[in-house]
Amino acid sequence: MKGPLATIFRYRRKVGRCPSQDFLKGCDKPMMKKFRGAFYALTLMGSEYVNDQRFKPLTSKGKPLWEFKEHDHRLYCARTVKGNRVEIVLLCGWSKDKEGKSKEEKHQVATAISLYEEHLAESNKENRS
């Protein structure tokens, strides 16, 4: 998705799998519509778009990643600011259980960090070539 102030990419692993696309395909239509609304707002507002309810930075071991939040659904991403424009790389997502914070959340954040590091390594290889 691309707009005047943001571009949103999906990270696709070298093996062809795209975890964020797999997650989004598993969402029902109303949930997809909510994520699309957040994506659209981001494309219009760029680096100004931060919303504690829908789009915010992760803390602690989740830094430097951000998350799109829609009720119990989480979609992790990398956010790069270039002036007032933003580039977003969608990494992976999951549906949180009703019991709140759990080991599962820590595992999902670790997975997102791992995908982010993989993405950076691949980007650095491409830039050196």
C-alpha positions as CSV (number, residue, x, y, z in Angstrom):
1,M,0.0,0.0,0.0
2,K,1.3,3.4,-0.9
3,G,0.1,6.9,-0.1
4,P,1.4,10.4,-0.1
5,L,3.3,10.0,3.2
6,A,3.9,6.3,3.7
7,T,4.6,3.1,1.9
8,I,3.7,-0.2,3.5
9,F,5.6,-3.4,2.4
10,R,5.2,-7.0,3.4
11,Y,8.4,-8.8,4.3
12,R,8.7,-12.0,2.2
13,R,11.3,-14.5,3.4
14,K,13.7,-16.0,0.9
15,V,11.9,-19.3,1.2
16,G,8.8,-17.5,-0.2
17,R,6.7,-17.4,3.0
18,C,5.2,-14.1,4.0
19,P,4.2,-14.3,7.7
20,S,2.3,-11.0,7.7
21,Q,0.3,-12.0,4.6
22,D,-0.5,-15.4,6.2
23,F,-1.8,-13.5,9.3
24,L,-3.9,-11.0,7.4
25,K,-5.4,-13.7,5.2
26,G,-6.6,-15.4,8.4
27,C,-8.4,-12.3,9.6
28,D,-12.1,-12.0,9.0
29,K,-13.4,-9.1,6.8
30,P,-14.3,-6.7,9.6
31,M,-10.9,-7.1,11.2
32,M,-9.2,-6.6,7.8
33,K,-11.2,-3.4,7.3
34,K,-9.9,-2.1,10.6
35,F,-6.3,-2.8,9.7
36,R,-6.8,-1.2,6.3
37,G,-8.1,1.9,8.1
38,A,-5.0,2.1,10.2
39,F,-2.8,1.6,7.1
40,Y,-4.8,4.3,5.2
41,A,-4.4,6.8,8.1
42,L,-0.7,6.1,8.2
43,T,-0.4,6.8,4.4
44,L,-2.0,10.2,4.9
45,M,-0.3,11.3,8.1
46,G,3.2,9.7,7.7
47,S,5.5,10.2,10.6
48,E,2.8,12.1,12.6
49,Y,0.7,8.9,12.9
50,V,1.0,7.4,16.3
51,N,-2.1,6.1,18.2
52,D,-1.8,4.4,21.5
53,Q,-4.9,2.3,20.7
54,R,-4.0,1.3,17.1
55,F,-0.3,2.0,16.3
56,K,2.5,2.4,18.8
57,P,6.1,1.4,19.4
58,L,6.9,-1.7,21.3
59,T,8.8,-1.3,24.6
60,S,11.6,-3.3,26.2
61,K,12.8,-6.3,24.2
62,G,10.4,-5.3,21.4
63,K,12.3,-2.2,20.4
64,P,12.7,-0.9,17.7
65,L,9.5,-2.6,16.4
66,W,6.0,-1.1,16.3
67,E,2.6,-2.8,16.4
68,F,-0.7,-2.3,14.8
69,K,-3.4,-3.3,17.4
70,E,-7.0,-4.2,16.7
71,H,-8.7,-5.6,19.7
72,D,-6.9,-8.9,20.4
73,H,-5.0,-8.9,17.0
74,R,-1.4,-7.7,16.8
75,L,0.6,-7.0,13.6
76,Y,4.3,-6.3,14.2
77,C,6.3,-4.1,11.8
78,A,9.4,-2.0,11.3
79,R,9.0,1.7,10.9
80,T,11.6,3.9,9.2
81,V,11.1,7.6,9.1
82,K,12.5,9.6,6.1
83,G,11.6,13.2,6.7
84,N,7.8,13.3,7.0
85,R,7.5,10.0,5.1
86,V,7.4,6.6,6.7
87,E,8.3,3.2,5.3
88,I,6.6,0.3,7.1
89,V,7.7,-3.3,6.7
90,L,5.0,-5.7,8.0
91,L,6.6,-8.7,9.7
92,C,4.1,-11.0,11.4
93,G,1.0,-11.0,13.5
94,W,-1.0,-13.1,15.9
95,S,-4.3,-13.1,17.9
96,K,-3.8,-12.5,21.6
97,D,-5.6,-14.8,24.1
98,K,-8.0,-13.3,26.6
99,E,-5.8,-13.9,29.6
100,G,-3.6,-10.9,28.8
101,K,0.2,-11.0,28.7
102,S,1.7,-14.4,28.5
103,K,4.7,-16.4,27.3
104,E,3.0,-16.4,23.9
105,E,3.3,-12.7,23.6
106,K,7.0,-12.8,24.4
107,H,7.5,-15.6,21.9
108,Q,5.6,-13.6,19.2
109,V,7.7,-10.5,19.8
110,A,10.9,-12.6,19.6
111,T,9.7,-14.0,16.3
112,A,9.1,-10.5,15.0
113,I,12.5,-9.4,16.1
114,S,14.1,-12.4,14.4
115,L,12.2,-11.6,11.1
116,Y,13.3,-8.0,11.4
117,E,17.0,-9.0,11.8
118,E,16.6,-11.3,8.8
119,H,15.1,-8.5,6.8
120,L,18.0,-6.2,7.7
121,A,20.6,-8.8,6.8
122,E,19.0,-9.4,3.4
123,S,18.7,-5.6,2.8
124,N,22.3,-5.1,3.7
125,K,23.4,-7.9,1.3
126,E,21.3,-6.3,-1.6
127,N,22.8,-2.8,-0.9
128,R,26.4,-4.2,-1.0
129,S,25.8,-6.0,-4.4
